Amino acid sequence: MSETDVLLKVEHLYKDFPIDQGLFMRRFGAKVSAVYDVNFSIQRGQTLGLVGESGSGKSTTGRCVIRLINPTSGTVSVDGRDVAALKGRELLAFRREAQIVFQDPQASLNPRMTIGELISEPFEIHKIGTKAERIAQVKELLDKVGLNPEHISRYPHEFSGGQRQRIGIARALALRPKLIICDEPVSALDVSIQAQVLNLLASLQEEFGLTYLFIAHDLSVVQHISDVVAVMYLGSLMEIAPVDRLYDYPHHPYTQSLLSAIPVPDPKIQKQRSRILLAGDPPSPINPPSGCRFHTRCPIAQDVCSQKVPEMLEVAPGHSCACHFARPNPIPQG
Amino acid sequence: MLAVKALDTIKQHKADQPNGQSGNNQGNDAAPTRTLWADALRRLLKNKMAVVAFFWIVFIVLVALSADLWVPYLLGSPTDIDTTLAAQNSKLPPSALHPFGTDNLGRDVMARVIYGARVSLSVGVIAVAISTTIGIVLGSLAAYFGGIWDTLIMRLTDVFMAFPYILFVIAMLAVLGPGFINVFIAIGLLGWTSIARVIRSAILQVKENDYISAAKALGASHLRIVVRHILPNSIASVVVYATMSIGSAILTESALSFLGLGIQPPTPSWGLMISEGQNFMVAAPWLMLCPGIAILTTVLAFTLLGDGLRDALDVKVTD
């Protein structure tokens, strides 16, 4: 992988949320450390799959990247520009470059607007085109995402979940962005619909040269669509690697346990293979564990793990892992 | 029941047509294009009490508006006193000539009730419009921006709510002086607190939705987010609340006029008429009963309409 054509670069990203919102309570300084020192970059036209349990900070990372929330510290640069520093007109211009597709298509479409109004809103906000041109654009977009352009005056509740997600994708696509954050875009959909939407995302990526930050908790979905996969746990990155390497040679014990949890559609292998079961639940991000954030549940943890934060070290080209005792442990895939 | 069935048939008929014409491949079971407000109206029409209430309000409004055209000729002036006939016409019981009887000064009570409707309805509508506007603006600011805005505005509403409402209005009128316009101002300026709370809680719910995030990600301005996305989705509860508070504004005006702080004689107002009529409660009960029944039915109508609106608007989006 060359470093030449990086579209998105995230460096030392931190995001804390204060817990007590009251007027006098803030001074106690309690906070949720949602994202802790996250670093990654995405090449133009590629897809980075960001996986982790719920509460691991993957959505927060995505929202920091497109400035829906402001990071506590760290830099996010898209096309070489620092996103966190943008203001006013520059921020508005940035909105044309990075868009987001949400998890729940029901909640991400205003129920009181027709899909024509929903998809032409980006054009209105950015004052693009005349009314007639906007309608033509909307119809073209609907066609692109596989919806009937004649349904332009219908309301979101008249569509199925998969169709609604297509509307959400059309809206994100309207401004012809370079980067799209897909925040679990298929988690709320039926399995039968998931593949259709994933294929749509893949074909749109090819057609428009899109770059995706694809957030998911389903490793098999991520494997299908990603070029690079990053694994998050409790706000920190554990391991990042090209998709084939991560699935074949996972180094981090957390990645290994996640991969061992994917069911294999063959009862014989499923019975024989060993699963790495993690004890307990993820600790609270209010008081995250010292040292390596994973050490409380790690099967191979030693004393040093609770004292020293492991550095992200490259174990192979493009494959980095944050573990003191990282070692390759390919899991037989049958 | 028949009417409902007929509506459904019409709906289905309409549903079939656009699909047949456009020949799309989405199947004929797709719902017809219609707005959520049209749906709400359809549901409202199914509520008989609300429909009756609505027509009662329309009737009162029409009667009050057209009063100048016929009341003086048929019933006599609501304000002028004919001194030569006053003693003779005083406190006549209801009859064909004076359906609601006459008052102690010989004026027709029905004429006064009809002209009193003008006062009561305009107080109801204008005072509520003032308080709703203030309530929506302050409640939206508090809920949308949160933080210090929320704290300041909501503590301010707490302060306003801590005072007994009617005493506050009386104190305000004592400062402004009695009068028609001042009644609007006093009721309007003090009634916004509940509206602000209602809209605040509605917005707090709505603003967590992803479509607000989506609008932000598209670069929408705060004004656009509030006006196009938040208010259309949270206004339903305010519409309901405002309708119901029209009734209580009418009652407040009546109470103020009864106390002599609102509308000044000889202008008729329902509250004022009760106040004057109480002196003759036994000898001429119609002096009190007629405006009393007018207040009762009108307030009840607004409350029932508000109730119907709540049921019609509050339904979750049906798939």
Interface residues (C-beta under 8 A of the other chain):
Chain A: Q21 L23 R63 I66 L68 L91 L92 R95 R96 A98 Q99 I100 F102 Q103 D104 A107 S108 L109 N110 P111 R112 M113 E121 P122 I125 H126 N148 E150 H151 S153 R154 Y155 H157 E158 G168 R171 L175
Chain B: S22 N24 N25 Q26 A30 A31 T33 T35 L36 G147 I148 T151 N209 D210 Y211 S213 A214 A215 K216 A217 L218 G219 A220 S221 R224 R228 H229 P232 N233 V317 T318 D319
